[in-house]
Amino acid sequence: MADSRLEELRRSTLAAFASAGSLEELEKVRVEALGRKGALAQISKEFGRIAADERALLGKLLNSVKQDLESEYESKKRRFEQAELAERLAGEWIDVTLPAPGTRPGSLHPVTQLQNEIEDLFTSLGFAVLYGPEVESEQHNFDALNIPATHPARDMQDTFWLSNGDLLRTHTSPVQVRGMRAFKPPLRMIAPGRVFRNEEVDASHEHTFYQVEGMMVDRDVSVANLIYFMKTLLGGIFGREVTVRLRPGYFPFVEPGFELDIRCLICDGAGCPVCKHSGWVELCPCGLVHPKVLRMSDIDPEEWGGFAFGLGLTRLAMMRYGIDDIRLLQGGDLRFLTQF
Amino acid sequence: MKFSYDWLRDLAPGLAAAPAELEHLITLRTAECEGIERAGSDWVIEIDNKSLTHRPDLWGHYGMAREVAAITGVKLLDPVKPELLPAGESPMRVEIADPARCFRYSALLFENVKAGPSPQWLRTRLENIGANSINSVVDVTNYIMAELPQPMHAFDADKLAGDTIFVRLARAGESLAALNGETYELTETDLVIADASGPIALAGVIGGMASAISEETTRVVLESANFEASGVRFTSSRHRLRTDASVRFEKALDPENTVRGLARAIELLRQVCPGIRLAGGVADTRAPVRSIEPIHLPIRFIVRKLGKEISQAEVTRILSALGFGISETGDAELTVTVPTWRATKDISLKDDLAEEVGRMVGYDSIAPVAPRVASIVPPPNTLRPYLRRLRAQLAAQGFNEVYNYSFTNETDAQRFGLDLGEHIAVRNPIASELTHLRRSLVPGLFRNILTNVRYFPEFRLFEVGNEIHPKGEIMHVAGVLYSAQGNEHDFFEMKRVVECLFPGARLVAAEARTYEHPARTAEIHWRDSAIGRLFELHPAILQIEGLEGRAMVFDVDAIVAQRLAAAAEIRYKPLRKFPTSGFDLSVVCDLRTPVDNICDALRKLAGASLAAIEFVRQYVGPPFGPDQKSVSYRIEVGALDHTMTAEEVTAIRNRVIEGMRALGFELRV
């Protein structure tokens, strides 16, 4: 008798669970069937009146019914909760394409970016990075670099002369002198910085621009070493193998002195407007350090030798970014600066 | 400098290289060619003057022909026939008063001269290299200048007073009416050529109009002199007059060339002025010849400098072809005599000879070799990584980096109330905005505001650059935050940025400078040192330019900041093992009392038990008076070895309250 009631309870409760339309209705059905005073509890109360051998069988059945109902309740409840959560979250929709508040990062000047790269490259090659002042003595800027007052090379550089008798450095080369005097050889150093020429400004001329001076002083430094080094270095700067050539160039602080050309990176030497159809682009002056320059910095040229070179940072930056007007670099115009 | 291909081939007969090939060879071995173009049946090769600065000999075709002959291995033909020079006394006398400025003065007198038009070959040669044909006599002098190169000058002998030529410094008040139609006022630094009545030429630069060769001229004094380079350069730049002659003399020409020039002139004048006669011999006055030491040149030295094996025979061949005298003085060692045309200043060391050999073997023949260098740790540059970090942080905070000029000017001075007298001045400024050197980065940043307001209502800029003071340069980092709708919140945004750059920095109200907002100016203190300033730019400066907005500025001494940053040592403190307890305190005080003062007092009174103190809020309004404010702090206290009891915490709280009251603060408890 009791067993048929249990089967009936299972059937009717499962049906009621199935038709429950909300969490509340589901809960109501659960209380009616499985609650402390529910139908199942009622049936189990009656067990006392049943013979012991029959009671064991019925107990088993009762447990089975109870488990089935509880499990069905839990799974149905979970479905209701999931649906509810899904509905709530769907209501929290946002337009992810709305702009975000707050300040955006600014930018580093293109020359700074290039200078950082070049400093890193040289540092990796064991070079010191030295900074020198913008205002220099005539001694450092000219005399100590073998450019005496009567030397026509001073014509090549239009100098800003200052009221205190000094000048605005016309090249970063005076930092060579400072480096040689501060640190004895062997010495590897670069000196990036701002230099000045007293000339009219137009799209391709500036009175203020940037250079990197480089120098290596060691026991035996030859032209063959210079070629090797410049090739390695320029390969690093341009991120590809470059072909270089040296031709005679005159700079009073080197002997021999060279102009270094690289095979045009645009046309690979075939000839294009960038290289003026020559296949070569003049890139940097260089040479073996003049013995007089070494001697003036108390380095014995019989014992030590070196090479030096000057890279135009401004020019390299313009080449890298395709900047066609040099004035933009110091124009402070955000429309330009924010591009880097 | 323009070179005629035909002319070079006259002097280096057998030259087989075509013009374009020759241009290429000259560029790689000697000097930079700027271009090549046809000129009738001839070709003209243009060489960059800057690459000839150190080579007086290359300002003439003969010198370039010597290079070409050495490069291509053909013979060089000397156009000068010294045997043409007449012997005997000259009817003229030459007196050099200043032998330091004129090393040699040679002259010849010609008679029965008729200066007419030059023959076509002479005109063509001169025109092809960019010179105008004047008349046959002048053309000959110009031809020799472009050939040997020896500048010469022809005077009409009948227009000269007396038979003595004086080479002397000009006297005060003297002037010269020159061939170009200008009159030059002379000073005692100008070297002149003079006759008995006064200057007839500015030495090495230009001749005088009064003694110029004309159609009436029958007797000519031909000057072939050698002037000291820097003197010519000085005079020529002072008078702003650069001539083909002065450009050459500036390079220190060969004094041996004066009489060679005269010999060449005799030959050419006989061709272009039929009937011309020499009157007497050469007048030749010269300073004592400087002896040039021969150079000892070990072959090993060349090999070491070039990094390429090269034989003694090859070195000898190259140097001989370039005119050097060679004798073998030892095992693998040469003694090299420098030819006069290279000895004036170009070559004196064995390093100079290494260059001669290197360029003639061809630098393209030297194989790259990795340098063998010592393993050394380079001396550190502590500023570099620090500046890089500052820049990166500023960029991350929305700042764009600008590079401004190192100059300042009258406009900046007026705007910012600066005294230009305290700035280093530029003695030769090219523009009115470049007259002085900047002692602050701020005026430049202000100019950047003016550039950008048209396009942007709000922006942040910074610069890392040198302040240039009479006593030296100080690297600064300065930034500006401009906003068209600016208010005091921008000030605190800048304060936040400053605290990001310099963690733990504090602001101390400071007396404003002329360009700073009088009530919004602070000194930035970091690690017990003043490192710079944070302020609102004086609104009047913006208003004068018609700008409504506000600009907040920070300006920090990067050197001091770097030193302080480097000095900081980080030491770990053990984490607390026992919980802390907190309580809030509200202090009522005068509206203008800095909250930092309150915080400092609270911190001090809480003493060693203080774990943290945090600003909660500031309140102004009822029930407090209009000149008052209430400032609240949360104070966390604790002990390192036990959990504080309620009684302990209360005792500390009472101590703080009593202490604050003793300091005159009112507490709301």
Interface residues (C-beta under 8 A of the other chain):
Chain A: T103 R104 P105 G106 S107 L108 H109 V111 T112 N116 E119 T123 G126 F127 A128 V129 L130 Y131 P133 E134 V135 A149 T150 P152 A153 D155 M156 T159 F160 W161 L162 S163 N164 D166 L168 A182 F183 P186 R188 M189 R194 F196 N198 E199 E200 H207 T208 M216 D218 R219 D220 V221 S222 V223 A224 N225 I227 Y228 F229 K231 R245 L246 R247 P248 G249 Y250 P252 E255 P256 G257 F258 E259 L288 H290 P291 P301 G305 L329 Q330 G331 G332 D333 L334 R335 L337 T338
Chain B: T27 L28 R29 T30 A31 E32 K50 S51 T53 H54 R55 A229 S230 R233 E250 K251 R304 K305 L306 G307 K308 L349 D351 D352 A354 E355 G358 R359 Y363 D364 I366 A367 P368 V369 A370 P371 R372 V373 A374 S375 I376 P378 P379 P380 N381 L383 R384 R388 R391 A392 L394 A395 A396 Q397 G398 F399 N400 E401 V402 Y403 N404 Y405 S406 I424 A425 V426 R427 N428 P429 I430 L434 L437 G444 R447 N448 T451 N452 Y455 F456 F459 R460 L461 F462 N466 I468 P470 G472 E473
